[in-house]
Amino acid sequence: MEGYHKPVLLREAIDALSVRDAWYIDCTLGDGGHCIELIARGGRVVGLDIDPQALKRVQKRFKDLGIDESKYKLIQGNFRELKDLLNKQTDPSISLRADQKFAGAIFDLGVSSLQLMSPERGFSFAKNGPLDMRMDPGLGVRALDLIKILTRKELYELFSNFGEEKYSWQVASALVSSRGVRTTKELAGLVEGVYRRVGTRNWEIHPATRVFQALRIAVNDELGALETGLEEVKDLIEKNGHIVIISFHSLEDRIVKDTFARWQDQGWGQVLTKKPILPNAQEINENPRARSAKMRVFRL
């Protein structure tokens, strides 16, 4: 359907879940692409997203497609609270039990296309908007708040640890010297200026990419949520069920890789991807965002 995002590595992810007539969890609903494919292959899905706008968009999409409402349940919330959210949402009309075990789960991490396309959300340096970056608008702290209150050292550590930005100190210094930055375009321009001053004028990806990533991760505590969410979902998957994770930067991928290895060492199951599955050249050409995607699979 026009206007909706096609997930990266969609076929590979759904194939890895070995879909049958059973319940699955889509922990990062987005535009609902994974849910639609899971249902098309005979599965039923609990779809979760922290962003209430995403749920409204998907509800309309599913209605327009005429998808049977007994095949899915949509929940607004963070996957780090997955067990509590499921316990509160038990719905006899779609045969979800309080002790429900699932045949598999999928996480498609990072910012969604809907969020990137909405300037007022502040996720994209390609569109001018406020420095917000909250996936859940109910969160209290925005990216702008971090820029205003953190010290030079704290900003340096944030950009280094969450963005792996090589000019973290220079960017932090520029921000502290210019506390007047209020919009995405202003921040992007400030980072571009830093790169030019250090003699870097040609770049493959925009200089502000890692800075925006770091602020977004901090605002939403994405790495902490991922670590907690993985432990939550592990206990909800039945024997021989699969967990599929698609990540888009090394910090997320490292957490997934290390967690899966630890689970295997502890006897929880088996890592099915010794090396991550990557998108092919055609998918990268059709969707440049796919270039950094990595998919890992664990079988309980």
N, C-alpha and C positions, 0 to 999 in steps of 0.2 A: 504494500500500500504506500502510495507516495507520501513523503513527508516523515516517514518513520525510519529510524536507524536500523540497519541490519547489523547484528552483532558480529564482532570479529571471531573467526574460528568457529562459526556456528555449527557447521556439519561435523567437524571434529569433536566438538564438545558434546553434542547430542549423541553421536555414535559412542563416545566413551561412557555414557550413562546407561547403555544397553536397555533402552526404554521398553517397558511392558505396561500392562494394566496395573498400575500401582501409583502411590503418591510420591511426589518429588518436591524438593524445596528449591525455589529460585530466590537466592538470598539478596540479589541485586536486580530487581525487576526491570528498571530502566524503561524502555519502550515496549517491553513484553515479548521481544523476539524469541527468546529461549522458551518462554511459556507456550507460545503458539506452536513451536516445533515439537515440544514435548507432548502437547495435547494431540497434535496431528499424528503422532506415532503411537497413540493409545494410552498415554500417561495422564495423570491428574496432578495438578500443581498448586502448592501454596506459594504465592508470590509476595515477596517482601521488599519494601523500599523505604528508606529514611525520608524521602522527599514526597510530601503529600501531593505536589503537582504531578509527579510521575504516576501516582495511583489514579488520579482523575483522568489523565491522558490515556492510560491503559484500559480503564473501565470503558471509556468511550470506544476505544479501538476494538475491544473484545465484543462489545455490543454491536458495532457496525459489521463485524465479521460473522455475527450470529453464533458465537461460541457458547455452547451449553454451560450455563452457570454452575451446574453440578460438577463440572470438570476443574474448577479452580476456586481458590480463596485468596483474596488480596488483603494484605495487612500493612499498615504504616508503622514503621519502627526500624530500629537499628539491629542488625543481625547479632550484635554483641549481647542482645537480650532475647535471643531467639526462643529459648525454652519458656520464659515467662510470657512472651507474646503468644506463643502457640497455646499455652494453657488457658489464657484468657479468651482465645478465639475459637474454642471447640464449637463446632457447628454440626448438629445431628443431621441437618438436611443434606450435607454432602459427605456423610459417613466418616468424618474425622473424629477419631477417638482421643480421649485425654492422654492415653499412653501410646499414641500413634508412633510407629516406626516408619521411616521413609526408605525408598529404594535407592535414593541418591540425592545429591545436592550440587548446585552450581553457584559459583561466585564469579561475576564479571566485574572486576574492581575498577576503581577510578571514577572520573567525572563522566556524566552521560552527555550525549549529544544535545538533549533538551536543555540541560543546564548551560552548556557552552553557547547555545543559540540564543540564550536569554540574557541580554546585556545587564539587566537589573540585578542578576544574581552575582555578577562580578567574577566569574570564573575565567573569562577569556580576555587576553590582552589584544585580541583582534577586534573586539567591540568595546566601545567606551561605556563604562558604568561604574557604580560605586564599588569600593573594595569590600565586598561582603564575603563571598565564598562559603557560606553556610549551606550544606546539603539539606539540613533540617532548619527551616527559617525560625524555628523556636529556640535554637541555641542562642546563648547570650553574647558570645564573643565573635566579632567579625575580624576579617583580616586587617581592616583599618585600625581596630583597637590594638592589635598586636604591634603594628607599625608605630603607633602613637606612644605606647607605654613601655615597650621593651628597650633595654639599653643597647648600646653598640655591641657589646660582648654577647648579649642574649640573642640579638638579631644575627650576629655572625654564626653562633652555634646552631640556630634554627636553619639558616640557609645551608650550612655545612652538613648538618646531620640529616635533614629531611629533603634537601635539594641536591646534595653533593655538588654544590656550586663552587667552582674553583676561585671565583673572585668574591667570595662571601664577605671578607673583611671590607673590601672596597665598596660593595653594595650597602653593607650595614653603615659604613661611615657616611656615604652619600645620603642615606635616609635620615640619619640623625642630624646631619647638617641641614636637611631640608624637610622638616616635619610637616610641610605644607602639602605633601602628596595626598590626594583624596580619591583619585579615580584610577581605573585600570590603565588607561592610556598614559596618565602621568607616571605611574609606576613603571610601565614598560619603557617609556622614554628615559626615565632616570637610569634604568639598567643598561639601555643602549648606550647612554652617555658614558657609563663606567667602562663598558667594553671598548668604546672608541678611545678613551683616555689611556687605557693600558695597551693600545695598539692592535686590538682585535677588531677588524672591520668586516671580515668575511665570515659568515657563519652558516652552518647547515640547518640548524634549528634556531629559532629566535632566542636571543640572549636572555629574555625574561622567562623562558619556559621553566627553568629549575627554581627560580625565585617564586613564581606563582605556585608551582607544585609544593614547595616547602610550606608556604602560607596555608594552602588548602589542607594539607595533611595535618598541620598544627591546629587549625580552626576546628576540624572535624575529628581529631584524634584517630586518624585512619589506621595507623599502625597498631595502636592499642586495641582498637575495635576488631581488627583482623585477627590478632592473636587470641582474643577472647572468643570471637565468633567461631574460629576453627574448633576450639575446645567444646563450645556449645553444640555445634553441628555433629561432631564425632559421636556423641552419645545418642543421637537421634537416628542414625543410619543403621539399617538392619545388616545382618551378616551377608557378605558378598555385594553389598551396596557400594556405590562409587561417590567420591567427592571430586569435583572438577573445579579447578581454580584458574582463571585467566587474569594475569597481572600485566601491568604496563610500565613498571619501573623496577629497578634492581632491589629497592628496599622491600617492596611487597614480595617479590619473587624469592628473596632470601628467607623471609619469614616462612613462606609456604614450603620451600625446599627443606629448611631445617626442621619444621614441624612434622612434615611427612617422614623424614628420616628418623626422627625421634619416635614417632608412632610405630614405625616398622621395628625399631630396636626394642620397643616395649611390647611387641607381639600383638599390636592392634590390627595389623593387616599388612598390605604390600604396596610399595610404591610401583606404579605401572609405567612411570616415565622416568627412566634413568637420566635422560636429557629432556628438556622441555620441548613440547610441540610448538613449532613456529608457523606463522602464515606463509603461504607461498607467494611467489613474485606477482602473480595475477591479483591476489587479494590486496597486496600492498599497493599495487598500481591503482586499483579501484578505490582504495580507502587508505590514504597515507597514515592515518592514525594507527593502522594495524602493524606498522613497522616495528614497534617496540613490544608487541604482545608476546607473552609466553604462557603456555598452558601446561599444567601438571595435574596428574590423576592419581588418586589413592583408592585402593579397594580394601574395605573393612573385612 
